[in-house]
Amino acid sequence: MRAVILLTLAGTVLASVCHAGEHRIGMAGMAYAPAMIEAKVGDTLVFVNGDTQAHNVLIATVGFSTDLGKQDPGSQTTLTVRKSGTFDVECAIHEGMHARVVVRP
């Protein structure tokens, strides 16, 4: 009986972990790609600098504000979204480099 309960619990935890998604956002040519991302709460955004120059990931939207800092070519950084809503991502180094993220519950 105890083994069945533990197995069920392990299956539940595993199912919860599997629901989170990963979204890869490239940075190259003065653009984020894709420029529009739809995610769910708990998903991870992975910003990948595939360019030959440094970029930055800055979110200035109230309630979502964060600065992931400068990213050198070939580097990546992650952000797990913790609440629903919409926020804009911009590169503090390159004006006009923007993306929008819509996070669903």
Secondary structure, DSSP 8 states (H G I E B T S, - for coil): -HHHHHHHHHHHHHHHHHH--EEEEEEETTEEESSEEEEETT-EEEEEE-SSS-EEEEE-STTT-EEEEEE-TT-EEEEE--S-EEEEEE-SSSTT-EEEEEEE-
